[in-house]
Amino acid sequence: MKIAVIGAGKMGRWFIRFFLNEGYTVEVIEKNERKFSTLKDELGINPTKDYSIVRNVDRIMVAVPLNNFEEAIKSISPYIGQEQVVLDICSLKEKPVKIMHKHIRFGTTLGMHPLFGPGAKSISGHNIVLTPVKYREKRFAQEFKKWLEEKGANVHIMSPKKHDKLMSIVLYLPHIVGLLVCDTLVEYKFYDEAKKISGTSYKLLITLAESIALEDPEFYATLHTSIPEAEKMGVKLLEKLEQWVNIVRKKDTEMLTKRMMNIKSKIEKINPEYTKSYQNMYNILESLRNING
């Protein structure tokens, strides 16, 4: 199997390593020449800026930011043959899939979203979404799903539209909450001191918030403005926050208790294993807390 990876960013390099470990021959197309020496030293790869090399590979993975995606697809489209497969790993799927359908006349295209970051040690245990639309895509997606599952991945197949709606929950919601937490706390002079004396709940919150705040701002700014229902989710979040703040303002302990109990019962109904999973998570966090003092 011969694979071309277009884009040697963090996730691009992750998949280059993954394919090399699988024993595949890997070609890399990268526009930024400053990355060439690093790719050669770290991975033994000689990258190129020549898109025409894709005519000699079996599969092409496009690992470039959404803003540069159409340019990359236009650049490879003249060289794609009937038996080749083009995959993209953008965090959203409707737009990239439409772009591939628009410009790639031959071969098979497939939207793919690996829901893990470049720090993952392997593909095993991680979620991957495939978004086939056309018949050939659906047929290939089933074969690819089986292969990924043999590697230990959890593979989900859905439409690009459904995927992007779910991303307002999976990506946008935790990211905006993390930013709001950090944006609020950095203005308090007790920020560092609070971290030193905090319990498990705060440690969990601040770990999530700080990890999100340190992510690539340009990437997430594009993501926030591209997710179809991000604004709708943000409005709902503000609405709920206002309701909770108003109850606190009124010092209505009874109402707070009722709302908390209502949420608890709904979660337990949706997820009967919630209590067990929460306890397991709590035990892990406590262990980390004890190790870190």
N, C-alpha and C positions, 0 to 999 in steps of 0.2 A: 504494500500500500504506500502510495506517495501522496503527501499532503502539502498544500501551500497555506501558510498562515499570513494573512495580511494585517499588519499592525503589531508592533512589538511593545505594546504597553504592558501593564501589570498582568492582565488576564491573557493577553496574547502570549507573553512569555510563559505563563502557567501552562497553557495548552501546548506550546512548543515542547516543554519538558515532558508533559504527559504523553504526547505522541512519540517522542524519542524513546521514552521508557517502554512504550508498547512495541518498539522495534521498527517503527515506520521511518521512511525517508521524509525529511521535512525541509521544505523550501520556505524562506521568509522574505516577504516584501515589506520594506519599511522606508518611509520617505525621509525620516530624520537620520542623516548620516552620522550624527554624533553618537548614535546607539550601535553603530556597526562594530566597533572594537569591543564593546561590552558583550555583545551577542557572540562574537568570536571567542572571547576569553571564557565566558561563563558556560556557553552551550556548544561551542565548536561549530557554530553556524556562520556561513558567509552570506549575509543578507544582500538583497539587491533592491533597486528602485524600478526594475523592469517588470511591468505587469504581464508581459507576454509569456513568462515562464509558467503561468497557470495552465497553458495548453498542454503541458506535459505531466500533469498530476491527475490523481483520481478524485480528490476532494479538495475543496477550498474553504477555509474558515476565515470569515471576515471579522476581525476584532478591532475595529476602529470606533471612535466616538460617533454618536448619532449625527452630529453636525457634519462629519466628514464621510458619512456612510454612502450617500448617493454618488459622490465623486469616485469613491473606490469601486462601486458597482459598475459605473459607466466605464471605468478604466479596464476592468477585466472582461466586460461583456463581449467584446469582439473575439475573445479567445476561448470561450466556453463551448465545449462540444456536447453532443447528445447524451453521452454516458457519464458525464461528470455531475458532481453534487456540490452545490454551494450552500454553506451554512453561515448564519450570522449569530452573534452572541450579544446583541444589544439588549438593554434592560427593558425596552418596550418593543412591541412586536408588530402592531398594525402598520406603522409607517415603513419600517424596514422591509416587511413582507411585500407591501405594495410596490416599493422601489425595486425589489428584485424581480417581481412579476413584470414590471414596466420595461426593464432594460435587458433582462436575460431571456433570450428567445429559445435557447436550447438547454438541455440538461435539466436537472432537478434542483429546486431550491427548497430550503427548510429553515423556518425561524426556530431558534433555540435560545433559551435563557438559563444559564447555569446560576442557580441561586446560592452562590457561595463566592467568597473573595479569594484573592491571590495568596492568602495565608493558609488555605486548605492544604493539608498534607497529601490527600488523595481524593478521588471522586467518590469513594465509598461513603455511604451514609448521607450524602447531600442530595438536595432536590434539583431536578432539571426539568424544565418545561419545554415541550416541543409543540409548535403551532402550525401543523400542515393545513393546507387549504385545498389544493388540487389533488386529483386522484393519485398521480405518481408520488406526490409528496406524502400522502397518507400511507401509501404502500411502503415507501422508504422509511417513514417514521416508525412503523411497526418493527421493521428489521433493526433500525438503529436503537429503538427502545430496548429490545431484547439484548443487544450487545452492551448497552450502558448498564442494564440491570445485572448482567453477568459480572460487571466491574464493581457492583455494589451500590450503584446510584438508585435513587428513588425518582422514577420518571413519570411525568404527568403529561397527557396530551389534551389540548384544548384549542379553541379558536383564538386567533390574535386579539379579537375584540374582548373576549372574556378575560384573557391574560392581562390586558392593559387595565381593565376595570379592577381586577384583583390587586394590581400593583399600587392602587391608591391606598390600599390597606397594608399590603406587605412591605412596600418601600416608602411611600410618602408619609404615612401616619407615624411610624417610629422615628423617621428622620426629622419631621417638623417638631415632634414632641421633644426629641433630644436637643434640637437647636433652641427651643423655647426655654428648656430647663437651664442650659448653659447661659443663654442670653440674660436670664433672670439672676442666676447665681453669681456670675462674674461681677455684678455690681455690689455684692455684699462683701464687706471687709472680713467676715468670718468664714469665707469660702474654704480656705485651706484648713482652718481649725475644725470646721464641721466634718471634713473628710477624716480627720484623725480620730474623732470620737464617735463616728457614725456606726449604726448597726447594719444588719444585713440588707434591709430594704433600701436604705440610702446608698450603700455600696453598689447594689445592683443598678439603681437609677443613675448614679453618677458615672459608673463604668460605661453604661449604654450611651449616656449623653455626651461624655467626653470623646468616646470613640467615634461618634457621629460628627461632632464638631471638628474633628481633625481630618475628616475625609476631604477628598478633592472638591473644593468649592465650585469650580467651573462645571465639573461633571454633574453634581447634584443640582446646580442652578438650572441646567438644561433639562434634567430629569423632572424637577418640580414643575417647570413650565410646559412640559410635554405630556405628563400623565393626564389622561382625559378627565378624570373626576377628582383631581387634586383640589381644585377650588371648592367643590361640593363637600369634600371631606373636611377641608379646613373650616368652612362655614359651620358644619355640624359640630366640630370640635369646639369652636368658639361658643356656640349655643349651649352646649353641655357645660362648659367651663363657667359661663355666666350663671347658669342654674345652680351649680354647686356653690359658687362664691356668694350668691344671694342667700342661700340657706345658712351659710356660715355667718354672713353679715347679720342675719336675724337671730343668730345663736340658737337655732332650732335643733336641738340634739335629737329629739324624737324623729323629725323628718330625715335627718342625716342617717340615723340608724335604719329607718325604713328603706331608704334608697340603697344603702349598702347591702342590706339583707336581700332586696329585690335583685340586685346585680349578682350577688352570690348564688341565689337560687337559679337564676337564668344560666349562669356559667356551668353550674353542676348538672343542669338538665341537658345542656348542649354537650358537655364533656363529663360523663360519669366518673372518669378516671382523674378528674381535676385534683381532688384532695391528695391522691397518691402522688401524682406528678409534681404538685406543689411541694409536698413534703420532701420528695427526692431532690428537687431544685434547692430547697432550703438547706438540706443536709450538705449538699455540695458547696454552697456558698459559705456555710458555717466552717467547713473544713478549710476552705481557702482563707477565710478570715483568721482561723487559728494559726495557719501556716505563716501568714503575713503579719501576725501579731496584731 
